[in-house]
């Protein structure tokens, strides 16, 4: 393997390492968000959302660096740009190939964890919204149908305007 190609593969390894580390930070923030959502700490959820956005942008930048590294290798070797990662790694020497596949597997694993944590957060948010909606419905029902009572505990005729009352006795 020539020196230029070796440096291109080294750049790819560094990009994969950065991608893994930025995804790991993203997963940590998402897990903090899960705890804040579970504990109903709204202010913290908002702050975490801002931090999550920052970390997400860092993750996107690391993905672009990895894509650029792959494209540089493909261009240097005049390969098909739809080349599978495993085949691309086969052009590297054994230690580089092992490092590449190791990072690829780590990145794939952490992405699965991120998806799982996001799904948990989605479910917590959906349950919370359902609960809030049910509470609002309950409150609107009990406040809309409150009758007025007179001094003797009887329902005042004023509150019944237009309603039919039936009593079985």
C-alpha positions as CSV (number, residue, x, y, z in Angstrom):
1,X,0.0,0.0,0.0
2,X,1.5,3.4,-1.0
3,X,2.0,6.2,1.5
4,X,-0.8,8.4,0.1
5,X,-3.3,5.5,0.3
6,X,-2.1,4.7,3.8
7,X,-2.7,8.3,4.9
8,X,-6.2,8.3,3.3
9,X,-7.0,5.1,5.3
10,X,-5.6,6.7,8.4
11,X,-7.9,9.7,7.8
12,X,-10.8,7.3,7.5
13,X,-9.9,5.6,10.8
14,X,-9.7,9.0,12.6
15,X,-13.1,10.0,11.1
16,X,-14.6,6.8,12.3
17,X,-13.2,7.3,15.7
18,X,-14.6,10.8,15.8
19,X,-17.9,9.6,14.6
20,X,-18.0,6.9,17.3
21,X,-17.1,9.4,20.1
22,X,-19.6,12.0,18.9
23,X,-22.3,9.4,18.8
24,X,-21.3,8.2,22.3
25,X,-21.8,11.8,23.5
26,X,-25.1,12.0,21.8
27,X,-26.2,8.8,23.5
28,X,-25.2,10.1,26.9
29,X,-27.3,13.3,26.3
30,X,-30.3,11.2,25.1
31,X,-30.0,9.0,28.2
32,X,-30.0,12.2,30.4
33,X,-33.1,13.3,28.5
34,X,-34.8,10.0,29.3
35,X,-34.2,10.5,33.0
36,X,-35.4,14.1,32.9
37,X,-38.5,13.1,30.9
38,X,-39.2,10.3,33.4
39,X,-38.8,12.7,36.3
40,X,-40.9,15.4,34.6
41,X,-38.2,18.0,34.9
42,X,-39.3,20.3,32.1
43,X,-36.6,23.0,32.5
44,X,-33.9,20.3,32.3
45,X,-35.6,18.7,29.3
46,X,-35.4,22.0,27.4
47,X,-31.8,22.5,28.4
48,X,-30.9,19.0,27.3
49,X,-32.7,19.6,24.0
50,X,-30.4,22.5,23.3
51,X,-27.3,20.4,24.2
52,X,-28.6,17.5,22.1
53,X,-28.9,19.8,19.1
54,X,-25.2,20.8,19.6
55,X,-24.0,17.3,19.9
56,X,-26.1,16.2,17.0
57,X,-24.5,18.8,14.8
58,X,-21.1,17.5,15.9
59,X,-22.2,14.0,15.0
60,X,-23.3,15.1,11.6
61,X,-19.9,16.8,11.0
62,X,-18.1,13.6,11.9
63,X,-20.3,11.6,9.5
64,X,-19.4,14.1,6.7
65,X,-15.7,13.7,7.5
66,X,-16.1,9.9,7.2
67,X,-17.9,10.2,3.9
68,X,-15.2,12.5,2.6
69,X,-12.5,10.1,3.7
70,X,-14.3,7.2,1.9
71,X,-14.8,9.3,-1.2
72,X,-11.1,10.3,-1.2
73,X,-10.0,6.6,-1.1
74,X,-12.5,5.7,-3.8
75,X,-11.3,8.5,-6.0
76,X,-7.6,7.7,-5.4
77,X,-8.1,4.0,-6.3
78,X,-10.6,4.7,-9.1
79,X,-13.2,2.4,-7.5
80,X,-17.0,2.3,-7.9
81,X,-18.6,4.7,-5.4
82,X,-21.2,2.1,-4.4
83,X,-18.4,-0.1,-3.0
84,X,-19.4,-1.9,0.2
85,X,-17.4,-0.9,3.3
86,X,-16.0,-4.5,3.7
87,X,-14.7,-4.5,0.2
88,X,-13.1,-1.0,0.6
89,X,-11.4,-2.2,3.8
90,X,-10.0,-5.2,1.9
91,X,-7.6,-2.7,0.1
92,X,-6.0,-1.8,3.4
93,X,-3.3,-3.7,5.2
94,X,-4.3,-6.2,7.9
95,X,-3.9,-3.9,11.0
96,X,-5.7,-1.0,9.2
97,X,-8.5,-3.3,8.0
98,X,-9.0,-4.6,11.6
99,X,-9.1,-1.1,12.9
100,X,-11.6,0.0,10.2
101,X,-14.0,-2.9,10.8
102,X,-13.7,-2.5,14.6
103,X,-14.8,1.1,14.4
104,X,-17.5,0.4,11.8
105,X,-18.9,-2.2,14.2
106,X,-18.7,0.2,17.2
107,X,-20.4,2.9,15.2
108,X,-23.2,0.6,14.1
109,X,-23.7,-0.6,17.7
110,X,-23.9,2.8,19.2
111,X,-26.4,3.9,16.4
112,X,-28.6,1.0,17.5
113,X,-28.4,2.2,21.1
114,X,-29.3,5.8,20.0
115,X,-32.3,4.5,18.1
116,X,-33.5,2.5,21.0
117,X,-33.0,5.4,23.5
118,X,-34.9,7.7,21.1
119,X,-37.8,5.2,20.9
120,X,-38.0,5.1,24.7
121,X,-38.1,8.9,24.8
122,X,-40.8,9.0,22.1
123,X,-42.9,6.5,24.2
124,X,-42.4,8.6,27.3
125,X,-43.5,11.8,25.5
126,X,-46.5,10.0,23.9
127,X,-47.6,8.7,27.3
128,X,-47.2,12.1,28.9
129,X,-49.1,13.8,26.1
130,X,-51.9,11.3,26.4
131,X,-52.0,11.9,30.2
132,X,-52.1,15.6,29.8
133,X,-54.8,15.4,27.2
134,X,-56.9,13.1,29.4
135,X,-56.5,15.5,32.3
136,X,-57.5,18.4,30.2
137,X,-60.6,16.5,29.0
138,X,-61.5,15.5,32.5
139,X,-61.1,19.1,33.8
140,X,-63.2,20.6,30.9
141,X,-65.9,18.0,31.6
142,X,-66.2,18.7,35.3
143,X,-66.1,22.5,34.9
144,X,-68.6,22.6,32.0
145,X,-71.3,20.6,33.8
146,X,-71.2,22.0,37.3
147,X,-74.8,22.8,38.3
148,X,-75.8,25.6,40.6
149,X,-77.4,24.7,43.9
150,X,-79.8,26.7,46.0
151,X,-79.7,27.1,49.8
152,X,-81.5,23.8,50.4
153,X,-79.1,21.7,48.2
154,X,-81.5,21.5,45.3
155,X,-80.3,22.2,41.7
156,X,-81.2,25.7,40.8
157,X,-83.6,26.1,37.9
158,X,-81.4,28.7,36.4
159,X,-78.6,26.2,35.7
160,X,-81.0,23.8,33.9
161,X,-82.0,26.2,31.1
162,X,-83.2,24.0,28.3
163,X,-82.2,20.6,29.9
164,X,-84.6,17.8,30.6
165,X,-84.3,16.1,33.9
166,X,-85.7,12.8,34.7
167,X,-85.9,11.4,38.2
168,X,-86.7,7.9,39.1
169,X,-87.9,7.5,42.6
